Every structure is written in structure tokens, then in C-alpha cells.
């Protein structure tokens, strides 16, 4: 209506000031009406629906539908984390009461404490008042969550709708347009009671929230690329035992394509290895731990996931100077052979019990002697690359993963859009060897020796029959995570080469192939008789363990872009073969030579067109 009035005034040429004043007032009324009910009247906006949340955006705020798995998993983790917090509060309160009361009263109250603990283990937990937490309702003793880079606010809205026991969610973004979109979406989804929109720089907001009464129970960092610059502020604004959720999408840097850039961003040197996705997780954990140690804090990884084009890490940040001293023994250097790709880890520090101390739990810290490898590889004689340091302690908390898997299979989390995938990934995480960092792949090992690839189940059976442990890694469907030393792996392949001999022409002196295969096998390995544990339970159950590309042109996307429809094509894809496509547009179309031919050749084209008619006449 506004456009039609404007067009009428211009057509009639009415320059009367009174008319202009009336038109301006009318225009303001129309604009105010649009602002009040913009969702239904704006045809250019996208309405994005993800479970119960609806997001309205004009396409200038970032949204990527591929990360629905990321959001679903985060919601599940936060729900379980809140249950754990409630249980810890009940146990802490019980301990305080025991200190204050006499022994006879303690015996009488023992049964009450046990009942309180049993209630804490149920899916929905009550505190001292024993009330039930419900999603979508505000609780003064609930979680205070910060989403530092909220964009459309979809994640915060879903947190408000699906996490039981929330006190407040701060949805922050630096873009004024994004904050306006957050306010509009919060009002549309009717979660104003739980979500507060914030227009500020994320780092400034976190540094201003370091006071005890302003800290957050959980901080979610999902930036575009590297999260490094946000880590220091996030760790300082978390409460003791708070949850830090971090996403990193710059996988090319973390996977070893640019080691100099990775050192600048994360303080670690990556190596080009087949286990690059797990190495990326360990580099990010090392970076988070180094930031935490500066403030007398340390991290406890609950779950570390490599999925699609990103990695997602969930860690609890705790305060403790004594535990910070153990950090050195949780980091390791990496040595990678340049010939056979065998890797060796060397921890930065060692710990052992202190026999002279009266406290049996006291530890003695030491510096290991090294290097852990010789100047030349013991298997093939080549030299080594040096990388790291990386986090070499476990990536996951098995107890937390068990609780999370159980919670995802129960109501209301069982109705998540990616619930089937979450169950498959968590089942694989359960089966992983927690004390074995990194993994090999059979195809790479066989490629070094130019052998026919050993089937995965046969390779796993050979290791299991030899007395070693083996598992998959959730980061790769062709992974071989085992506690067997590299010498055993090469010995298994030498035994396999007896069945499938390598081409003698490939036995070139000095190559890893020739050096490794020239050594005798120490024993025969069992390949044909499959071990009962060779096929894991998650594989037998046909769980959704590894995902195919979810959509065409999937990936991190473009800043401030709705990654749906035509916008999902990144700029790099749109520019592929651009010159060839333009050249094809200017080429003549078959059957239309008279129209597309050049002017200097028009007479020849006309003569060729008439020639068949003359021949037919003759």
C-alpha cells in the first residue's frame, strides 16, 4: 500500500507541503504496522522450522541446516549435564548436613540421604524442594547459558524450548541486524521469559561477566572458523565445573594442510596423517587446556565428536591448582615416519607415586628422557617429522557417554530429528579404546607395502587372536585403533604378503616396502577364523554410524547467509568452470548458423544453406 501511494503522488506531481506531511504520517503508520506483524506480511523472508522452533529471516543472518545434528547433540548434552549438576548439589548439601549434625542424627538421616540420591539418578530431578524440571519454564536455580555467537537465535530458542531447568539464556551477536532478528524470533516463539538478546562483542561480554554473580553455567561457542580468540574469555566467565561447548570448522588447518597457521591459531603443529580428524580434536583440546591452565583451571572432556565438516567438543572447566600440574602429562609430542607413516607419541611429563611421602595419593612429577624414537625409523629406516603437542588423555568420559546414550533413547529426546544418528555415534564412542590415542587405516598400511588391502574384519581378528585390543574410531569408518605396537602391525602384513605376494618389480632397495618385507615374520596370524569380537555391536545392529554427505554443496557455508535454497551454493562452487560456461554461451547453436555466424562469413553461410536446394533441383 505504501508503494502505491508513493507512485500516485509522483504521477500527479502534487508538491503541496500539507500533502507531504499527511503522506509521511501515513507512511509511519504503515511501517509501524509492518513491524508489529512482519512475519505474515513480508513475502521475502524465509521461515525455517526445526522441531518446535520457527525462525524468520531475510537471508542476511547465518543459518546452516546441516548443523541440526550439532544442535540436537548439544541439547542432549545440556540436559544430562543439568541432571548431573542437580545430583552434585544434593550430595554437597548432604555432606554439609553431616558435618553439622551429631553421629546419632546422621544414622537417622542416612535413609533420607539415600532416597535423595536415588531421586537424583532419575531423568527429571528435584532439588531440596523435590520439584520436577520442565522444559520451557524458568527456574531460579537453573542453568544460565551464553550463546556468544547467536546469529538467528535458533540455537538459543531450541535451548529454551527443549532443555529442562533453565534460568536464563543470553543470545549475543555483534551484528545489529542479527540482534534484531533474534528479538523478532524470540517474540515469535514466545520465549521472552528465558532469552535475553545481547548486542555486544562476544569477548567483551564474556570478560565483563567474570564476577561471581554474573558467571554462566554453560558457554556455547560456534564461530565461523577458529574459536581460539573466544576461549580465554569463555573460560573466565564459567562457574567452577561449568560446561564449555566449542565448535571448530577450520578443518583444513587442523588436519595439517597449513601447519604454520595451525601453530599460530592453536599452538600446535599438525601432521598429514590418516587420523587427522582425531588429531584435530586433540589439538583443540590441547588449546583449551592451555588457556584454562593460565587461570588455575583444568578441563575434563565429556564428549569429543568429529562430524561432517567440523569438530564439536564438550568439556567441564574446573578450578584446581593441584590438578593443573597433571596437565603436562596429558600432552604429547608426535613423531611420524616420512617413509611408512608410523607414529609415536612422547608425553611432555611423567607422574608416579611418591614413596617417601606419607600421603599415598601424592604424586611425583618428572620430565621424560627422549626422544622416543631413533634418528631413523626402526621399521623402514626413514627420518621423522615432529608435530604437536596434542592432548593424549582420553577424549570422552565413559560414564557421561552412557548417561547421554540412555537419555537420548528416552522421552522427550527420542523425538530429535537426528536421534538415530546420535545413537549410532554415541554407540561407537562407547566402543572406542579410551586409552589409545590416534589410529591407523588398513588401506594406508597396505599402500605402503603395495599389498592387496586386508579386509577390516580379518585385520581385527588377527589382532584379537594375537592378544591385543582393537576398536573403530567414530572419526573414520576405516579406522583401526589398537594397543598393538607398530611392529606387530607390520608383522601381520608380512604374514598377509605370504598369501598375497607383492610384485617383485616393486622391491626397490631402500624403499619402505623393501625394508619392511625383507624382515622375517615372527609368527603366523589367524585371518580366516573370525574372532567373536571382531564385528562390534554397533556394526551388527546396523546403527547409523557414519554419514554420507547430507546435501549437495554442504560445508561450513558463507558468513551471514541462510544456507538453504540457492544460497547454499558457496562462492567457490559458483565460480567453478566460470570461463568455460561463459564461452559455451557464445558458441553457435546447431541449426541456427544464419543467426550466430559472423558478418564476414554471412555470404558463405548463405551459399552453404542454398547449395542443397540447387543440387536437389539439378
N, C-alpha and C positions, 0 to 999 in steps of 0.2 A: 504493500500500500504506500509505503514511503517513497519508493521509486516512481510510482505512477503520479503522485502529487508533484514531485520534483520535475518530472517531464512536462506536466501541464503548465507549470509556471514558466518554464523556459520557452515553451511553444507560444504562449500568449504574450510573452515579453512584459510581464507585469513587474515593474520595479518599484511599486508603492511600498514605502517602509512599513506601513501597518500590515500589509500583506505578508512581508517577510517575517515580521515579528510573530504573526499568527502561525505561519508555516514552521518557524523554529520551535514554537511551543508544541505544535502538533508532532513535530519530529521527535522531540524529547519524550513525549508521552508514548509514542510508538516504540522508541528504543527501550524505555523502561519496561514496557510490556514484553518485549522480546527477552530482556534479561530475566524477567520473572519466569518465563515459560519457554526457555530457549531449546529445551530438549526436543519438544514436539515440532517446533516451527522451523528449525534450521535443517534444510534437506542435505547440506553438505557434510554434516557430521557423521562419524561412524559410531554406531552403538555396539560395543564389544561386550559380550556376555561370557563370563567364566564362572561356572557354578552359579551361585546366587548373586554374584556381583555384576553390576552393569556400569560400563564406563562409556562416557560420551566425550569424544574428542574430535577435533577438526583435522587431525593428521599431523600436527606440528609438535606433538609430545610423544616421546619414545614408548613403544609397546611392541613386544615380540611374543607371539603366541607359542613359539617353540619352547619357551621357558615356563610353560604351565607345570611341567614336571618339577622344576625348581621351586615354584611357589607351593605346590602340593606337598613336597617333601619338607619345606620349611614350616608349613602349618603343622604337619605331623610332629616334627621335632619340638616345636614350641609347646604343643600340648603335653607331650611326655615330659619335657623339661619342667613345666609348671607342676605336674604331679610330683616330680622328684623334689622340687622346692618345698611343696607343702609337707611332704614326708620328712624332710630335713628340719623344717620348723617345728613339727610335732616332737621329733626326737630331741631337738635342742631344748624345747620347753620342758620336756620330761626330765632331762638331765638337771636343769636348773631347780626344778622342784625337789629332786632327790638330794641336792646339796643343802637345801634349806630345811628339810624335814628330818626328824629322828629316824632311827632304823626301824622301829616298830611301825611307824606310819608308812615307811617305804614298803614293808611287806604287805600292808593292807592295800596300798595303791598299786601293787605290782600287776594285778589283773587289769586295772584300768589302763595302764600304760600299754599292755599287750593288745588290748582292744583298740586303742588309738592307732597302734602300728598296723594292725590288720586293716583298719579303715583306710589308712594311707596308701595301701597297696591296691585298692580298688581303682577302676578307671576314673571316677569322679570322687574327689576327696574333700572332706571338710576340715577346717582348722579347729581351733578351740571351740568355736560355736557350732561345729559339725553341720554346716550347711553345704549345699551342693553348688558347684560352679557350673554355670550355663554360658554358652557362647552367646555373644551379643548383648551382654549385661555388664554394667560397670561394677567393679569391686574395689574398695579402698585398699585392700591388701593384695590386689592382683598385680599382674606384670605391667611394668612401664617400658614400652618398646619404642625405639627410634628407628625409623627408616630414613637414612640420611639422604638418599637419592631417590625420591619417590616417583618422579615423572607424572604419570596419570593418576597415581594414588591407588591403582588396582591392588597392589600387594597389601597396602595398609587396610583397605576396605575388606579384603578377604580375611586378614588377621582379625579385624573387629567382628566379622560375622562368624568365624569358624574356630576361634581359639577361646576356650573356656577359662575364665579367670583373668580378665584384662582390666587394668585400671586406666591406662591412657596410652594412646599411640600417637607419636609425633611424626607426621609426614612432612619431610623437609625437601625443598628443592631450591636451587639457585635461580632458576628461570621464573620470572614473574608470570609468564604465560602458563607454565606448569602449575604454579600455586593456584592460579585462577581455575585451572582445570580440576585440581584437587578439591577445592572448595565446592565447585559445582557437582562433582561426582559424590562427594561425601553427603551433600544435601540430597542428591537424587537417591542414594542408597539408605538414607535415614540413619546414619551412624554418627551424627554430630556429637553425641554424648561421649563417644570413645575416641574420636580422632580430632587432633588439633593440627591444622595446616601451619607450616612454618616457612617463611621466605628468608633464607639466610644461607651463607656459605657453610657447607657441612662441617668443615674443620673448625670454623669459628664457633658454631653452635655446640660442637662436642667439647671444645676447650672451655666454653662458658658453663658447661654442665658438670664440671668436676667436683663441685661442692657435694657434701654427703647427701643433702636433701634433694639434689637435682639429678642424681645419677640414674642410669637406666638399668633395668634388669636384662635387657637384650638389645643389641645394636645390630642392624642388618645393613651390610654394605654390598651393594650390587652395582658397581660403577661400570662405565663403558671402558673396558681395558684393564689397566693395572690398578689395584686397590691400595697400593703402598702408601700414598700420601695421606690416606684416611686412618691408617692403623694406629698411629700414636695417639690421636685424639680419641678414637673409639675405645682403646684400652683404658685410658684415664677416666672416661666418663661411665665406665661399667662398675656396678657394685661388686663386692667380693663374691666370687662364684657366678658372676654374670655370664650370659651366653653371647658369643660373638659369631655372627653368620657372615661369611665372606665369599664373594664370587669373583673369579678372575677369568676374563675372556681372551687375554692376550696369549693364547696357547703357542703361537709361533715363537715367541720369546722364551717361554718357559720350557718348550720342547727342544731347544738347542739350536734354533736357526740363527739366533743373534746372541751369542754368549756375552759379548760386551754390553749389550743393552740389558740383559738379564742381571748382570752383576750390578749395574747402575740402579736398577729398579728394586731388586730383591736381595742383593748382597751375596749372590751365589752364582757359580759358573756351571751351566748345564752342559751335558754331553749328548751327542747324537746317538741315541740308543733306541732299541725297540720298546723298552719300558719307559718311554718318555712321558707317558701320561701319569704314571705313578710317580715318576721323578718330579713332575710339575707339582703334584700335591705336596711332596716332601720339601720342595723349595719354598712354597708358600708357607708351610708350617714353620720352617726354619726362620722365615722372615717375621712371622707373627711372634714367635718365641723371643727373637732378639729384641723386638720392640717392647715386649712385656718385661723382659729382664731389666731393662733400664729403669723401671719404676718399681722394682722389687716384687714383680709378679711373674707367674708362670702359667702355661696353658695345659689343659687336659683335653686332648682330641676326643670328641664323642663320635663323630662320623665324618669321613672324608670321601667325597664322591667325585669321580671323573665321568662326565656325561656330555654327550653331544659335542658342542664347541667350547665348553667351559669346564671349570672345576669349582666345586662348592664344598666349603669346609665349615663345620660346626664345632666350636671349641668353647670350653669353660675357662674363664680367666680368674685365677685365684691369687691371693696375696700370701707370700711366704718366702722370707729370705733364705731359709734353710733349703727349701725345695728348689729355689733358683740355682743353688750350687750344683744340682744334678743336671742342669741344662747342658753342660759341656759334654757329659757322657751320652746325651741323646742326639748329638750331631756327629756327622761322619764326613770324611773326605772320600772321594770316589776315584779309583784307578781303573781306566778302561784300556784294554789292549787294542792297539791300532790294527792288529792283524786278525785276531779271532773274536774280538768284541767281548772277551771275558772281562767281567768287572769284579773288583774287590773293594770292600768298604773298610775304612780305618777310623775308629771313633776318635774324637778330639780329646776325650778324657776317659779315665777309668775310675771305678769305685770298687771298694772291697771292705769287708768288715774290719773294724779296728780292734785287734785282740787286746791291746793294752788298756783300752778304756773300760770303765765299769759299766757303761751303758751298752747292752748288746746290739741296740739298734743304731749305734753311732757308726758312721762310715768314714773311710779314709779315701781321700781323693788323690789321684795321680795322673801323670802325663804319660801316655803310651810311647814306647820306642818305635821307631819306624825308619824307613817306610815299610808298609805291609807287603810290598812286592819287591822283586829284584829289579835291576835296571832293564832287564829283558824278560818278556813273558815266559813263564815256566812251561807253557803249553806249545807256543809256536815260535818263540824267540824274538818277537817284535817288541817295540817300545810301548810306553803307556802315555795316555792323556790323563791329566789331573783335573778333576772337577769338584764341585761342592763349595762349601759344606751344605749338607742336606739333613733333614730330620730323619733319623734312623730308628726311632722308637715306634711303637705301634701307631697305626693310623686311626684305629677305631677303639671304642670302649665296648667289649663284647656284651656286657650286662645291659648297657644302654641300647645297643642294637636289638637285643632280644625283646626288651620292653617296647621299642619302637615298632618292630615287626608285629608284635601281638596287638598293639594299639591300632595299626593300620588295617588289620583284618577285623576289627570290631567297629560297631556303630559309634559315632557318625562318620569316621574317617574311611569306612569301607566304600562310601559313595564318591570318593575323589575321582576326578577324571582320569588320572594316571595311576590309580591304585594298583592295577595289575603290574605295571612296570615297577612301581616302588617295591612291591612284594618280591619281584624277581631280583632286583638289585640288592635288596637287603638280605635275601637268602644267600646270594653269592658272597656278600660281605661276611656273613656268618661262617662260611666255609673257608675263608681265606686264612692262611697261616699268618698270625699277627706278629710273630717274632722274626719273620723273614722279609727283609726289605728287597724291593725290586723283583724282577722276574726275567726269564729268558723266553724265547719263542722257538719252537722246533723248526720252523721254516728258515729262520736266520742261522741257526746252528748247522742245519743241513746244507744251507747255501755256502757256508764257509768251506765245507768239505765236498761240495758238488755231488751230494748224495740224493737219492730219492727220499722225499720227505717221509719221516716216520709218522704214522698215524698217531694222533694225540693219545688215544686210549692205550695204545701199545707202549708209547713212551712212558706214560704214567704208570702202567703195570710194571714195566721194567724197574722203575724207581721204587715202587712199593714192594715188589718182591725182593729188592736188594736191601730193604730195611729203612728206607728214607720216607719222609713225609712229602706230600705234594698236594697242590691245590691250584685252582684257577685264580685269576685276579679279575675283579669286576671291571677293571680298566681296559681289558683286551680279551677278546673271545679266543685268541690263540696263545694265551699266556701259560707259562709253566713256572709256577712259584714253588720252590723246593729248598729244603735244607741240605741237600746233597752238594758237596763241593764241585767246582767246575771240572775237576779231574775225573769225577765219576760220569758226568755228562758226556765228556769226550770219549771215555771208555765204552759207554753204551753205544755211541755212534760208531766206534771202531768195530764193535761186535755186530752192529747192523750192516756195516760195509761188507762183512763176510757173506751176507745173504744178497746184498745188492752192491756188487763191486763198482767202484768208480772207474771211469775211463782212464786207462794207463797214460794216455796222452796228456792228461791234466796233472800228472805227478811231476810238476816242475820243481827242481831243487830250490829251497829257500822259501817256498810259499807255505802259508799255514796248513794247507791241505797236505802237502808232502811231509811236513814235520810231524803233524799230529797222527796221520795214518801210518807213518813208518814205525811208530811205537807199538809194542805188542799189547794185546788185551790182557787184563789181569784176571778176568773171569768171564764166564758166559752168562748172559742175561736172558730172562724169560720174557718173550714178546707174545707168544701165541696164547698162553693161558692168562686170560684177563683177570686181574685182581678184583675182588669184590668191591673195593673202594675206589677203583679206577674211574668209574662213572659216578659223579657226585649226585646227590639227591636232587639238587635244583635242575640238573640236566635230565634226570629220569622223569621228573614231574613236568617237563616241558614248560618251565616258567619263562616269563618274558625277561630274559637276562640281558640281551644285547639288542640295541635298537638300530633299525635302518634309518636312513635319512628321513626325517618326519615330513618335510615338504620340499619342493624344488627351491633352489637358491637359498637354503636355510643357512643360518650363521648368526654372528653377533648383530648384524643389521647396521643401520645408519643412525647417527645421533638425531634425536628429536624427530623420529619418523615412525608412523604407525606401520608395522611390518605385516600388513595384510593387503590383499588385492595387488594392484600394480606396484605399490610401494615396497613390496617385499623383495624386489629385484635390486640388489646393490649396484652402486655405480660401476664397479669393476666388471660386473656381468653385462650391464647395458652397453658398455664400451667395447666388448669383445667383438672382433671382426667388424668394427665400425666402418673402416675404409672399404672393405670388401662388399659390405651391404650397400654403401653409397654408390660404389662402382656398378653393382648389379642393377641399381635403379635406373642408371643412364644407358644401359645396354639396350639395343633394339629388340623389340618383341617379334617373335616369329610370325609372319603373315601380315605385318604392318610395316614393311620396308619403305613404302611410299611416304609414310608419315615421319619415320625416325631417321631416314638417311640424310646425310649431309647435303648441303645445297649444291656443292660442286659435283656430286655424283648423281644428282637428280635425273639428268638426261639418260645416264647409263641404266639407272634403276628402271626408268620408264620403258626403255628399249627392251630390257630383260623381261619386263612384265608383258609386253606385247608380243614378244617372239613366239611363245607357244601358240598364240592365236593365228599368226601368219603361217606357221608350219601346219596347223590344222586346216587352214584354208587351202594351201597347196595340196 
